[in-house]
Amino acid sequence: MAKTEQDIIATTVHVRDRIVYLDLVDGSTHSFPALYYPRLAQAEPEQLKQVTLRVGGRALRWEELDEDIWITDAVCQNYPKAEATAVAEPYAKYGHEEKAKTLKS
């Protein structure tokens, strides 16, 4: 039988060295770095350790950080997309300085 999203259930969770470790009901284990989630990446080590299982083992919850993560997303590596770190300049600015230099010559 193929594994479906409903089948991915965690029985335990713990955090060590900024890595979240999951034991799953099927006997397998999974781990992921807190760095993959923006709120977890900025959390203090003691805050990371305050994780609980919710929704019958289908979700993780960090109350103090107001962070919820579905177990399925973590196991299937559906991590949040990285936000853009740079913004392009408006198109009109490109080449403007070169034209100004040419006109002054």
N, C-alpha and C positions, 0 to 999 in steps of 0.2 A: 504494500500500500504506500502511495506517495505521501510524503510529509506535507501537511498543509500548515498555514499560518496558525491555526488554532492548536496545533500539536506542540508548538514551541513554548514550553512552560518551564520556568526556573523553580528550583526547589530551595536553593540558597544563593546568597550574594554576599561578597565581601570585597573590600578595597585594600590593596597593598601597593605601596610605591606608585600611587597615581594610576594604577591599573584596576579595572573593575573585572572581577572574576564571577562567572555564573556556573552553577551546576544545574543541568537540565534534567527534567523528569525521565528522559530516555537514557540517562546515564552518561551522556556526553558533557563536555565542559566547553566554555567559551570565555574569552577575555577580550577587552578592548581598552585602549588608553583613554583616560579622561580628556586628554587633549583633543579628541575628536568632537567634543561637544563644547561650544563656547562657554556656557555657564560653569561646566565642570572644570574646564581648563583654567578658569580664574579663581576657583575655590581653594580654600585652605585645606590641608590634609585632613584635619579633624572634621571639616564640613563634608568632605567626600565620604568619610566613613559612616556618616549618618544616613545611609541608604536603607530603604525598606522595599520589600516586594509587595505589590498591590495587584488587584484584579485577578486573584487566584494564581499568582505567579506569572502573569502575562505582562507586567509592567514594573519598572523601577521608579521610585519616588524619593527625591531629596526635598523634604519639606522646607528647610531653611533657604535653599537655593531656588525654590519654586521650579524644579525641573522634573519632568516626567519623560521616561524613555520606554517605548514598547520593546519587549524582549525580542520579538520578531525582527524589528528594525536593527537592533544591535547584532543579532546572530547573522542576519542577511546582509550586514554591512551597509545598511541604508542610513549612512551618517549625514548630518546636515551639510548642505553645500557651503563651501567657504565664501565669505563675503568678499566683494571686490576690495582690494587694498589701495587701488589707484584709480583716479578718474581722468579720463582723456580730456585734453583741452578742446575748447570749441573749434570747429573746423575753420572758421574765419581767421584764426590767428596763424595758421600754418602758412608759411611763405610770405606773410605780411612784412616781416623785417627785411627779407631779401628784396622785395619790391621797393621798400623805402630806401635801401642802400643804392639801388640802381637809379632811382629818381634823383638822388642827391649828387651822383657822379657826373 
